[in-house]
């Protein structure tokens, strides 16, 4: 047997590879057969999604001047989809005082929502080790009756509560001087600033009680 008959020819290999990519092999297999064999060994399925159209549909349904679901928005907007008024805050303060928390206007915390379909190229930004999956963070303030009157959503899953707080608009009213009128006493000391109940990671601000 002549060994030269089995020498590897790189040019022939390249030519055959190109033919395979085009769907026709040098063995005469039809393109459909090659695609079927490739699909059977594939572990990932791909679906073409029109993200531009989907985004526009979301805007048309909920955020346009005349949204598709206008009746639903009107049904809940006056009661829930808004920040509390001064009257609302006074009611919240009254209930908090009756429950032993004078000056409290809500509880603040962050939670991670799993983002199952996060794009692969973004997974590093949205995956935190202790969560084990891609997440998006929601910061929320809730009153005693579970009215979530502040929601800040969309921060990277790798952030913690402090990082989210740095980006949050929750203190915009305080910066503008639009704070609720309060006055209460704790340990015979007078206070005139409302506060949130928070867990231990939040900073030692006068507006947080931990």
N, C-alpha and C positions, 0 to 999 in steps of 0.2 A: 504493500500500500504506500502510495506516494504522499508524504506529509504535506507537500505543497498544495494538495487538493483541498486541505482544510484550513488554509491560512485565512485569517480574518481580514476582510476588505472593508475599511472604514467608509469609503465612498459609496459602496453598495448598501451598507447599513443606513447611512444618512438618506439615500434615495428611497429605500423601503420605508423608513420612518415617516418621511414626508407623505408617501402614498397612503400610509395608515391613517395619518391625521386627516387626510382628505376623505377618508371613508372607504378607500379601495385598497386592499392588500395585494401583495405580489402573489399570494396563493390563490387569488381569484374569488375571495369571499365578498359578498355584497355588503354595502354600507349598512343596510338594515341589520344584518347579522352581527356586525361589529358593534353597533350601538346597543343591540339587545344584550350582548355579552358584557359590555361595559356597564350597563345599567344593573345587571344582576349582581355585580361585585361592588357596586357603589354603596357607601354607607350614608351618604348625605343626599337629600333631595333638594332641588332648587326650584323655587317658584318666582316667576317674574312679577313683581309688585309695582304698580304705578304710584309711587309715593307722592308725586306732585298732585295727582288727581285726588288721592285720599286726603291730603292736607287741605285742599280746596273744599272738599266735601265737609270736612270738620268745621271749617270757617263758615260755610254756607248754612250748616245745620244749627250752629250755636252762637256765632260771634258776628254775623252780618247785621246790617241795620234792620233787615227783615228776615230773621232766622227761620228755618224750617219748623223748629219746635218752639215757636214763640209763645204758645199757650202754656207749655210746661214751664218756661222761664218766668212768665208772669205769675204763675201759680205760687212759686217758691221765692221769687226775688224779694218781695216785700218783707218776708219773715226771716229767711235764712241766708240768702246770698248777698250779705251786706255786713258791714261793721256795725257794732252796737252804737246807738245814739246815747246822748247824755242820760235820757230817761232809762234806757236799757241798763246802762252802767250803774245807775243808782239802785235799780232793782237787784242787780247782781250783787252789789255791795251790801244791800240790806240782807239778802239771803245768806251771804258769806258771814256776816256778823252774827246772825242767828245760829249759825253752825259753829261758831267759835273761831272764825278767821276774819276778823275785822280788817277791811282794806284790801282784801283779795278780790281780783277781778277775773281770775281764771287759772287753770293749770296749763303749763307749757311743756311740750316734749317733742321729740323727733321719733319717727318710725321709718323703717326701711320697707319699701314695697318691691317685691321681686319683679325684675324686668326680664321676662323669659325670652323675648325676641330681641335682645340687645345686639346690635351689630358686632361682629367679631372684633373689628378694629378698635372698638370702644370698650371692650371687656375689662382691660386693665384699669380704666378710669372709674368703672362702676362696680368693681368687685373688691370687697374688703375681706381680709382673711377670716375674721370671726363669723362672717355671714355665709361664706362659701359659695356665693352666687352673685350675679349682677343685680344691683338694686338701685332704686331712685328714692331719695329721702323726702319725706313730708314733715314739715314743722307745723304744729297745730296748737291753738289755744282753745280750750273748751271750758264752758261754764258748768255749774253744778247740774244743770239739766241736759248736759251733753250737747249743747249748742256749740258747734265749732265755728267761732266767729272770726278766726284768723287761720289761714292756710297758706303756706309757702311751700310750693312743690317743684321738684325738678333738679335738686342738687345731686352731685355725683355721689354714688354709693360709698366711695372711699373716705368721705368726710365724716366728721363727728359732730355732735351737737354744737360745739363752740364754733367750728368752721361755718356751719349753717347759720348760726346767729349773726356772724359777721356780715353775711350776705342778705340777711332777712330785713324786710321793711317793718318789723313788728314795733320798733321804737320810733318810727317816722313821726307819729303824732306827738310823742314826747319832745322830740327835737323842735317841732313847730309850736310847742307850748300848748297843745290841745289835750291836756291830761284831765282825767275826771276829777271833780272836786270831792275830796275826801278829808276826813279828820277823825282820827281814832287814837286811843291810848293803849299802850302795852307797857307793863311794869312802870306805870305812872309817868310815862314819857309820851309826848304828843308827836304824831306823825301826820303828814299832809300829802303823802305820795302813795298811790295804789301799788300793789305788787302782784307777782305771779308765784304760784307754787311751782317749784322746779326740783329736779334731782341733783345729785352731788356734783355733776360735771359742770354745771353752769357757774359763771363767775360770781364773786361776792359783790354784787351790785345791790343798791337799796331797793331795786325793783324785783329782786328775787328773794324768796324765802325757801330755804332748803331743809 
